[in-house]
């Protein structure tokens, strides 16, 4: 067995252990071993990464959220777009919300702050 094949098998064993034995795998027949090795390294990096809360990331990036009742429609729109931009930088997507739903989100987000 080549060194790269041994490294791939070791990475797969680590991923299998992280899955609690529930991992299913497959590979394209002509996948280069270097690509497969990088794939498994990426899987392990993702699985071992610390979980982050989107709200905490927004706050640590400097976003401030005033109480919803202090926001007029213009300020609400600017605040929500700031949140959307902040979340998009962190690769978090949003679902289209109505204005009323958006306004009710503000207190919920502020209440989650530590």
C-alpha positions in Angstrom: 0.0 0.0 0.0 1.4 3.5 -0.9 1.9 6.1 1.7 -1.0 8.2 0.3 -3.3 5.2 0.5 -2.3 4.6 4.1 -2.9 8.3 4.9 -6.3 8.2 3.2 -7.3 5.1 5.2 -6.2 6.7 8.4 -8.3 9.8 7.6 -11.3 7.7 6.8 -10.9 5.8 10.1 -10.9 9.1 12.0 -14.0 10.3 10.1 -15.7 7.0 10.8 -15.0 7.3 14.5 -16.3 10.8 14.6 -19.5 9.6 12.9 -20.2 7.1 15.6 -19.9 4.3 13.0 -22.7 5.7 10.9 -20.5 6.9 8.0 -21.2 5.8 4.4 -18.6 6.4 1.8 -18.1 6.2 -1.9 -15.5 7.5 -4.4 -15.5 8.1 -8.1 -13.5 5.5 -9.9 -11.0 7.9 -11.5 -10.6 10.3 -8.5 -6.9 11.1 -8.0 -5.6 10.0 -4.5 -4.4 13.5 -3.9 -7.9 14.8 -4.3 -9.4 12.1 -2.1 -6.8 12.8 0.6 -7.6 16.5 0.5 -11.3 15.7 0.7 -10.9 13.7 3.9 -8.7 16.3 5.4 -11.5 18.9 4.8 -14.1 16.6 6.2 -12.1 16.2 9.4 -11.4 19.9 9.7 -15.1 20.6 9.4 -16.1 17.9 11.9 -13.5 19.0 14.4 -14.1 22.8 14.1 -15.7 24.5 17.1 -19.4 25.4 16.7 -20.1 29.1 16.5 -23.3 30.9 17.0 -24.2 33.4 14.2 -25.3 36.0 16.7 -22.0 35.8 18.7 -20.1 36.2 15.4 -22.1 39.3 14.5 -21.5 40.9 17.9 -17.8 40.1 17.8 -17.5 41.6 14.3 -18.8 44.9 15.8 -22.5 44.9 14.9 -24.7 46.5 17.5 -28.4 45.9 17.7 -30.5 48.6 19.3 -33.8 47.6 20.8 -36.4 47.1 18.0 -38.8 49.7 19.4 -36.1 52.3 18.9 -35.9 51.6 15.2 -38.0 53.4 12.6 -38.5 51.7 9.2 -35.3 53.3 7.7 -33.1 52.3 10.7 -34.7 48.8 10.8 -33.9 48.3 7.1 -30.3 49.4 7.6 -29.9 47.2 10.7 -31.3 44.2 9.0 -29.0 44.7 5.9 -26.1 45.0 8.3 -27.1 41.7 9.8 -27.5 40.1 6.4 -24.1 41.3 5.2 -22.5 40.1 8.5 -24.2 36.7 8.2 -23.3 36.3 4.5 -19.6 36.9 5.3 -19.9 34.0 7.7 -21.6 31.9 5.0 -25.0 31.8 6.8 -28.0 32.2 4.5 -31.3 33.8 5.4 -34.9 33.1 4.5 -36.9 35.9 3.0 -38.9 37.4 5.8 -41.7 39.9 5.8 -41.2 43.3 7.4 -43.4 42.4 10.4 -41.5 39.1 10.9 -38.2 41.0 10.6 -39.2 43.5 13.3 -40.1 40.6 15.6 -36.7 39.0 15.0 -34.8 42.0 16.5 -35.9 41.5 20.1 -35.4 37.7 19.8 -31.8 38.3 18.7 -31.1 40.8 21.3 -32.5 38.5 24.0 -30.0 35.8 23.0 -27.1 38.1 23.6 -24.9 37.1 26.6 
